[in-house]
Amino acid sequence: MARQADIQYVQYPVDGTAARKMERPNQDHTAAPVYTRRRSERKVIAVDPVAICGIVLSVVMLIAMVAGLTEYRHSLQQTRQMGAYVQQLRQENANLQRTYQAGYDLEEIEQIALEAGMVPAENMERVRIDMRAPQEDETRMSFWDSLTDFLTGIFA
């Protein structure tokens, strides 16, 4: 048979209760309470150096990102200014071309050129010159021939 556990009863010094009633110490209400200065307790927080390096690196990357963003905005503003300047130059160029073309009469210029001795293109004497270009040989050199030619050219 299995062995049964022994039952033991706890005997308290006072019958019927395990707790004692605490008595208040006599306090003198006329005397001022004495305060003692508490010693400040230091709280020590364990910090991982790898975590600190990660935080510092993330702050540096944030600063670099903000600096890059400001540089990008500045470059974008300059690009817009240059685009407006190019558009202004194109408009000015178109105006100048219209002024140039409207300011000259081509028939008047041709009349002045004829008086100065210009010969019209229809009256020019034409000369035809025939030339023959040399033809390349159709025969190709083999790899070994080109290699020996190359090597003799180097060591000649």
C-alpha positions as CSV (number, residue, x, y, z in Angstrom):
1,M,0.0,0.0,0.0
2,A,0.9,3.5,-0.6
3,R,2.2,5.4,2.4
4,Q,0.0,8.3,3.6
5,A,1.5,11.6,4.4
6,D,1.8,12.6,8.0
7,I,-0.5,15.5,8.9
8,Q,1.1,18.1,11.2
9,Y,-0.8,21.0,12.7
10,V,0.8,24.3,13.2
11,Q,0.5,25.6,16.8
12,Y,0.3,29.4,17.2
13,P,1.2,31.1,20.4
14,V,-2.3,32.7,20.7
15,D,-5.3,30.6,20.2
16,G,-7.5,31.4,17.2
17,T,-5.2,33.8,15.3
18,A,-1.8,33.8,13.6
19,A,-1.5,37.6,13.6
20,R,-0.7,39.8,16.5
21,K,-2.2,43.2,17.0
22,M,0.4,45.8,16.7
23,E,0.5,48.5,19.4
24,R,1.3,52.0,18.5
25,P,4.3,53.5,20.2
26,N,3.7,56.5,22.3
27,Q,4.3,59.6,20.3
28,D,4.9,63.0,21.8
29,H,2.7,65.3,19.8
30,T,4.4,68.4,21.1
31,A,7.8,67.7,19.7
32,A,8.5,68.5,16.0
33,P,9.3,65.5,13.8
34,V,12.9,65.0,13.0
35,Y,13.6,64.7,9.3
36,T,16.6,62.9,8.1
37,R,18.1,63.4,4.8
38,R,17.8,60.5,2.4
39,R,20.8,59.3,0.7
40,S,20.3,59.7,-3.1
41,E,20.1,56.4,-4.8
42,R,21.9,56.0,-8.1
43,K,20.1,54.3,-10.9
44,V,22.5,52.4,-13.2
45,I,21.2,51.8,-16.7
46,A,23.1,49.2,-18.7
47,V,23.8,50.6,-22.2
48,D,24.9,48.5,-25.2
49,P,27.8,50.2,-27.1
50,V,26.6,48.7,-30.4
51,A,23.2,50.3,-29.8
52,I,24.8,53.6,-29.1
53,C,26.9,53.3,-32.3
54,G,23.7,52.5,-34.2
55,I,21.9,55.5,-32.8
56,V,24.8,57.8,-33.6
57,L,25.0,56.4,-37.1
58,S,21.2,56.9,-37.7
59,V,21.5,60.5,-36.5
60,V,24.4,61.1,-38.9
61,M,22.4,59.5,-41.7
62,L,19.5,61.7,-40.9
63,I,21.7,64.8,-41.0
64,A,23.1,63.7,-44.3
65,M,19.6,63.0,-45.7
66,V,18.4,66.5,-44.7
67,A,21.5,68.1,-46.2
68,G,21.0,66.1,-49.4
69,L,17.3,67.2,-49.5
70,T,18.2,70.9,-49.1
71,E,20.9,70.5,-51.9
72,Y,18.3,68.8,-54.1
73,R,15.8,71.6,-53.6
74,H,18.5,74.2,-54.3
75,S,19.5,72.3,-57.5
76,L,15.8,72.0,-58.5
77,Q,15.3,75.8,-58.0
78,Q,18.4,76.5,-60.1
79,T,17.2,74.2,-62.9
80,R,13.9,76.0,-63.0
81,Q,15.7,79.4,-63.2
82,M,17.9,78.1,-66.0
83,G,14.9,76.7,-67.9
84,A,13.2,80.1,-67.6
85,Y,16.4,81.8,-68.9
86,V,16.7,79.4,-71.8
87,Q,13.0,80.0,-72.7
88,Q,13.7,83.8,-72.6
89,L,16.7,83.4,-74.9
90,R,14.7,81.3,-77.3
91,Q,12.0,83.9,-77.5
92,E,14.6,86.6,-78.0
93,N,16.3,84.6,-80.7
94,A,13.0,84.1,-82.5
95,N,12.3,87.9,-82.3
96,L,15.8,88.7,-83.7
97,Q,15.3,86.2,-86.6
98,R,12.0,87.8,-87.5
99,T,13.6,91.3,-87.3
100,Y,16.6,90.1,-89.4
101,Q,14.4,88.5,-92.1
102,A,12.0,91.4,-92.2
103,G,14.8,94.0,-92.4
104,Y,16.3,92.7,-95.7
105,D,14.9,92.6,-99.1
106,L,16.4,89.7,-101.0
107,E,15.7,91.2,-104.5
108,E,17.5,94.4,-103.5
109,I,20.5,92.4,-102.2
110,E,20.6,90.4,-105.5
111,Q,20.5,93.7,-107.5
112,I,23.5,95.1,-105.5
113,A,25.4,91.9,-105.9
114,L,24.9,91.9,-109.7
115,E,26.1,95.5,-109.8
116,A,29.2,94.5,-107.8
117,G,30.1,91.7,-110.3
118,M,28.3,88.6,-109.1
119,V,27.8,85.9,-111.8
120,P,24.5,84.1,-111.6
121,A,24.7,80.3,-110.9
122,E,23.0,79.5,-114.2
123,N,25.8,81.3,-116.2
124,M,28.7,79.5,-114.3
125,E,31.0,77.2,-116.3
126,R,30.9,73.7,-115.0
127,V,33.8,71.3,-115.0
128,R,33.4,67.5,-114.5
129,I,36.4,65.6,-113.0
130,D,36.3,61.8,-113.0
131,M,38.3,60.0,-110.3
132,R,39.0,56.3,-109.7
133,A,39.4,55.0,-106.2
134,P,41.7,52.1,-105.7
135,Q,39.9,48.8,-105.0
136,E,40.8,46.5,-102.1
137,D,42.0,43.0,-102.9
138,E,39.3,40.4,-102.4
139,T,41.8,37.9,-101.0
140,R,42.1,37.8,-97.3
141,M,45.2,36.8,-95.4
142,S,44.9,33.7,-93.1
143,F,45.3,34.0,-89.4
144,W,48.9,32.7,-89.5
145,D,49.9,35.0,-92.3
146,S,48.5,38.0,-90.4
147,L,50.3,36.8,-87.2
148,T,53.6,36.4,-88.9
149,D,53.2,39.8,-90.5
150,F,52.4,41.3,-87.1
151,L,55.4,39.7,-85.4
152,T,57.8,40.7,-88.2
153,G,56.5,44.2,-87.9
154,I,57.2,44.2,-84.2
155,F,60.7,42.6,-84.3
156,A,61.9,44.2,-87.6
